[in-house]
Amino acid sequence: ANPQPVNELIGSAKGINPGRVVWIHDANATDWAGPISGEYWFEHEQTDQAVVSKMMSRTIRALAGESTDEAAWDAIFRHFNQNHKGEDVGYTPGEKIAIKINHTLSFGSDPCTMDKTDAGWHQDPPFVDCIDNSPQLTIALLKQLTEKAGIDPCDIAIGDPGRIMPNYWYNMVEPNCPNIVYLARVGGMGRTQSQWSSVQLHWSDPCSAHLVGVMEQDHILKLWVRINIYVYFLYRAILLYL
């Protein structure tokens, strides 16, 4: 194949404002002094929840081009429904929302207790300084959905199905956002264990040579089968697949 020319777009822009990417910066969001401080960037003492929540609000409004959070979410959901259902309607109570986060580095915690382990927290650099998802940004998103979009917390599921949900993250988020389904590979202690459906997962690559060593058919998460809207929450950013 020929090399892709520089600055030439691929495909067609999508979204409520096609191609729009929103970047928000506020230097007041954190005063973390770095790893040498002995503190962790994601702690509430280092990252200001109020500032992060305002950043999330600005992001949603800028994405939708609306002046209020409520109007922005309504516009986003209407755009989604127009594209996927052909209906000019907003969010309907009872519709399920799944938020996929990343807890790849959760192996720095014990899967039995969900507490930190010496191996994960005392290596150089510690896994925890590379925490996958910002608790403050997560709280900001969940509160936007429950308080501004009017979604019942029990209709929202969040987690990384293939990973545990460590206490250092869960204990910061859940008290601020109760009654949400917190999904993880290991259940208990407030977490809901991942379960897989009989719906087969079909990979986009048709080349069977790439599947050498695969012994079992992959399946879609049981909870995902019933989901109406899916959000991919990537590290310290958010991608709204709406």
PLY file of the C-alpha trace (Angstrom):
ply
format ascii 1.0
element vertex 242
property float x
property float y
property float z
element edge 241
property int vertex1
property int vertex2
end_header
0.00 0.00 0.00
1.10 3.55 -0.64
2.13 5.65 2.38
-0.63 7.79 3.85
-0.02 11.47 2.94
0.66 13.81 5.83
-2.37 15.71 7.21
-4.79 13.94 4.88
-7.88 12.70 6.69
-8.91 9.06 6.63
-12.60 8.19 6.48
-15.52 10.43 7.35
-15.79 12.59 10.45
-18.40 11.42 12.93
-20.12 12.83 16.00
-22.62 15.51 16.92
-20.16 18.05 15.51
-18.29 15.85 13.01
-14.58 15.66 13.68
-14.65 17.87 16.76
-12.12 16.97 19.45
-12.32 18.89 22.72
-9.16 19.58 24.73
-9.43 21.13 28.19
-6.49 22.32 30.31
-6.48 23.88 33.76
-3.17 24.17 35.62
-5.10 24.40 38.89
-6.34 20.82 38.56
-3.31 19.45 40.39
-0.41 20.60 42.53
1.36 17.23 42.63
5.11 17.67 43.12
6.03 14.43 41.37
7.21 10.96 42.47
9.91 12.39 44.76
7.17 13.89 46.93
6.15 10.48 48.29
2.56 11.34 47.39
0.39 10.09 44.53
-1.01 12.31 41.80
-4.51 10.82 41.95
-5.12 11.49 45.65
-7.77 14.09 46.45
-5.08 16.13 48.23
-3.15 16.37 44.94
-5.94 16.63 42.36
-8.76 19.10 42.91
-12.14 17.46 42.31
-13.98 20.77 41.94
-11.61 21.94 39.20
-11.77 18.59 37.37
-15.58 18.61 37.51
-15.64 22.07 35.93
-13.31 20.81 33.21
-15.68 17.91 32.49
-18.60 20.35 32.28
-16.72 22.56 29.83
-15.81 19.50 27.78
-19.37 18.21 27.42
-20.74 21.66 26.57
-17.99 22.33 24.03
-18.46 18.93 22.41
-22.18 19.46 21.91
-22.01 23.20 21.29
-24.55 23.94 24.03
-24.57 26.44 26.90
-25.67 24.08 29.70
-24.70 20.55 30.72
-28.30 19.37 30.57
-28.81 20.67 27.03
-25.47 19.20 25.95
-26.33 15.68 27.13
-29.76 15.88 25.55
-28.19 16.91 22.25
-25.61 14.11 22.46
-28.22 11.43 23.17
-30.53 12.76 20.47
-27.72 12.64 17.95
-26.97 9.05 18.97
-30.62 7.99 18.64
-31.02 9.74 15.30
-28.03 7.84 13.92
-28.75 4.45 15.49
-32.53 4.36 15.70
-33.71 7.04 13.29
-35.58 8.71 16.17
-35.29 12.31 17.37
-35.47 11.47 21.06
-33.20 12.01 24.03
-32.23 9.54 26.71
-35.07 7.21 27.74
-35.19 6.21 31.42
-34.18 2.59 31.83
-31.67 2.56 28.97
-28.37 1.02 30.08
-25.00 2.73 29.79
-21.65 0.93 30.01
-18.38 2.75 30.62
-15.23 0.79 29.77
-12.23 1.92 31.83
-8.67 0.61 32.01
-7.32 -1.15 35.09
-4.41 -2.84 33.36
-2.02 -1.87 36.16
-4.27 -3.27 38.87
-1.87 -6.21 39.24
-0.17 -3.96 41.80
-3.01 -5.03 44.12
-3.99 -8.32 45.76
-6.98 -9.91 43.93
-8.23 -11.37 47.23
-8.24 -8.19 49.30
-8.01 -5.54 46.53
-5.33 -3.85 48.66
-1.97 -2.68 47.39
0.96 -5.10 47.35
4.59 -4.41 48.11
5.53 -5.58 44.62
3.23 -3.05 43.00
3.75 -0.06 45.26
7.42 -0.20 46.08
9.05 -0.85 42.75
10.66 2.02 40.83
8.52 3.58 39.52
5.54 2.17 41.43
2.60 0.86 39.42
0.31 3.21 41.29
2.00 6.29 39.83
0.82 4.93 36.48
-2.80 4.44 37.59
-4.96 3.87 34.54
-8.04 6.05 35.12
-8.19 9.26 37.11
-10.63 8.83 40.03
-11.51 12.53 39.87
-12.29 12.42 36.15
-14.34 9.27 36.70
-16.33 10.93 39.47
-16.89 13.97 37.27
-18.23 11.84 34.41
-20.50 9.74 36.61
-21.95 12.81 38.31
-22.57 14.39 34.93
-24.58 11.35 33.89
-26.58 11.06 37.11
-27.04 14.75 38.00
-27.09 16.49 34.61
-28.31 13.80 32.21
-30.75 12.46 34.80
-29.71 8.81 34.55
-30.49 6.42 37.41
-27.16 5.21 38.87
-28.34 1.58 38.75
-28.55 1.88 34.94
-24.83 2.71 34.69
-22.10 0.07 34.70
-18.40 0.94 34.84
-15.30 -1.20 34.95
-12.64 -3.24 33.20
-14.16 -6.73 32.84
-10.82 -8.50 32.62
-9.17 -6.81 35.62
-9.74 -6.43 39.33
-10.92 -3.10 40.73
-8.33 -2.09 43.37
-9.30 -0.41 46.62
-7.16 2.68 46.02
-9.47 3.49 43.08
-12.80 2.04 44.23
-12.64 3.60 47.70
-12.28 7.04 46.16
-15.00 6.71 43.52
-17.80 4.61 45.03
-18.55 6.84 48.08
-19.04 9.76 45.68
-21.04 7.73 43.18
-23.06 5.02 44.98
-25.53 2.53 43.47
-23.62 2.25 40.20
-22.64 -1.20 38.92
-18.87 -1.52 39.46
-17.76 -4.32 37.16
-14.55 -6.35 37.63
-13.01 -9.76 37.01
-13.27 -10.54 40.72
-16.59 -9.78 42.42
-17.40 -9.05 46.05
-16.71 -6.06 48.28
-19.11 -3.95 46.24
-17.89 -5.18 42.85
-19.99 -7.14 40.35
-18.13 -10.05 38.78
-17.83 -10.14 34.99
-19.80 -12.88 33.29
-19.62 -13.86 29.64
-22.57 -14.43 27.33
-23.03 -17.01 24.56
-22.86 -14.23 21.95
-19.73 -14.80 19.90
-17.18 -12.04 19.37
-16.10 -11.81 15.73
-12.76 -10.12 15.09
-12.41 -7.78 12.13
-9.25 -9.55 10.86
-10.37 -12.46 8.65
-6.87 -13.98 8.51
-6.96 -17.20 10.52
-3.15 -17.23 10.59
-3.34 -14.47 13.19
-5.39 -16.71 15.48
-2.76 -19.41 15.99
-2.85 -20.61 19.58
-6.41 -19.45 20.19
-8.14 -22.42 21.76
-11.58 -21.06 22.53
-14.12 -18.80 20.88
-14.27 -15.33 22.42
-17.64 -14.11 23.68
-19.12 -10.72 24.48
-19.59 -9.76 28.10
-23.09 -10.67 29.25
-23.74 -7.16 30.54
-22.61 -5.66 27.23
-25.33 -7.57 25.35
-28.02 -5.58 27.16
-26.29 -2.20 26.85
-27.86 0.65 24.88
-24.97 3.13 24.98
-21.25 2.43 25.29
-18.58 4.90 26.47
-14.85 4.17 26.27
-13.07 5.97 29.08
-9.38 5.97 28.12
-6.85 6.65 30.88
-7.18 10.39 31.66
-9.29 11.17 28.62
-12.77 10.19 27.49
-14.01 9.00 24.13
-17.77 9.27 23.77
-18.99 6.60 21.37
-22.49 8.02 21.20
0 1
1 2
2 3
3 4
4 5
5 6
6 7
7 8
8 9
9 10
10 11
11 12
12 13
13 14
14 15
15 16
16 17
17 18
18 19
19 20
20 21
21 22
22 23
23 24
24 25
25 26
26 27
27 28
28 29
29 30
30 31
31 32
32 33
33 34
34 35
35 36
36 37
37 38
38 39
39 40
40 41
41 42
42 43
43 44
44 45
45 46
46 47
47 48
48 49
49 50
50 51
51 52
52 53
53 54
54 55
55 56
56 57
57 58
58 59
59 60
60 61
61 62
62 63
63 64
64 65
65 66
66 67
67 68
68 69
69 70
70 71
71 72
72 73
73 74
74 75
75 76
76 77
77 78
78 79
79 80
80 81
81 82
82 83
83 84
84 85
85 86
86 87
87 88
88 89
89 90
90 91
91 92
92 93
93 94
94 95
95 96
96 97
97 98
98 99
99 100
100 101
101 102
102 103
103 104
104 105
105 106
106 107
107 108
108 109
109 110
110 111
111 112
112 113
113 114
114 115
115 116
116 117
117 118
118 119
119 120
120 121
121 122
122 123
123 124
124 125
125 126
126 127
127 128
128 129
129 130
130 131
131 132
132 133
133 134
134 135
135 136
136 137
137 138
138 139
139 140
140 141
141 142
142 143
143 144
144 145
145 146
146 147
147 148
148 149
149 150
150 151
151 152
152 153
153 154
154 155
155 156
156 157
157 158
158 159
159 160
160 161
161 162
162 163
163 164
164 165
165 166
166 167
167 168
168 169
169 170
170 171
171 172
172 173
173 174
174 175
175 176
176 177
177 178
178 179
179 180
180 181
181 182
182 183
183 184
184 185
185 186
186 187
187 188
188 189
189 190
190 191
191 192
192 193
193 194
194 195
195 196
196 197
197 198
198 199
199 200
200 201
201 202
202 203
203 204
204 205
205 206
206 207
207 208
208 209
209 210
210 211
211 212
212 213
213 214
214 215
215 216
216 217
217 218
218 219
219 220
220 221
221 222
222 223
223 224
224 225
225 226
226 227
227 228
228 229
229 230
230 231
231 232
232 233
233 234
234 235
235 236
236 237
237 238
238 239
239 240
240 241
